[in-house]
Amino acid sequence: MKLLIVTGGTGGHIYPALALADCAMQRWKDAEILFIGNDDRMEAKEIPAHGYAFSALHTSGFSGSLWHKGKAFMQMLIAKGQAKKIIKQFQPDVVIGFGGYVSAPVMLAASSLGISTMIHEQNSIVGAANRLVMGKVDAIVTCYEKCNEVFHGNVRLLGNPRATLAAQTPFDEAYFLSLGLSPAKRTVLIVMGSLGSTSVNEVMKDALVAIPEGIQVLYVSGRNNYEEMKDCFDNPDIHVVDYVRTLSILDHIDLLVCRAGATTIAELSAKGIASILIPSPYVAHNHQYFNAMQLCEQGAALMIEEKDLCADTLNAKMHELLDDPLRLADVAACAKKMGKPNAADDMLRWIEQLKR
């Protein structure tokens, strides 16, 4: 099996693509995988660092002035021609797009060459690149039913490949202990992404003072905020770190306070973890809010919008769950019900059917 995967821009596009590639290598021992991405975004370093072949294109989004949009359009036309050359040389069985503006010219090139195509939409709000190519592809994979408002045709709700990676990752007790945590205590994990959030950090300084007795907290400040936050709490049950291997400890997390990115939600639902979601308001089309709403409507999470976030609102939500074990368990069960731990395997089976 030869797969060409195009992805780029943010971790929300890149890490699900890498998870699918890893599962493909396990499924087909003779698999050949080539990635395409932008030459100046994080995929240019991240994908080769994971050991995969990478070809670079240069594209940009259609935002800003009319001149910038025209420039982006010309870049896309050039990238489509370059993608055709790469596809003809590599001769993939299937081309899979995970979003980011770099994916549009590659998917259009593959379609024009008669290659089987699949796109994956991680969020509840369909991204611009996937909107552009959705009428040209053979298969569409979604993570939320809300996407059916936009997508039509050969669409399947299979989930995010990161869910499969989460489901397969075992609890690392030695790592858990190295963080200063006790397996005998209920654990709250608070994480706002690799860089953290300055605005959320300010709230945490006050909110964690009132953490319920007997609860331990692992607060991931992010690398940019660690020095500021590491000595803020005079409580031996509050542990501040700059980074954590989240998947290695999820099996012992009772409550997760986090953003509502596609990857995070895929992982917590695959494991069945109750959460308080604080959607980032700084993302395209406010898609994290709509991601969070999909869980809240099913009783699978609580949500606080950042504009409403303060020590009182966060404490109220945490006590709502931590003081009521039955409610906490019910939210976790609803999250588990929404999980798609077989997402990668289901996608790979469909890819086998698409191979011409």
Disulfide bonds with the S-S distance in Angstrom:
none
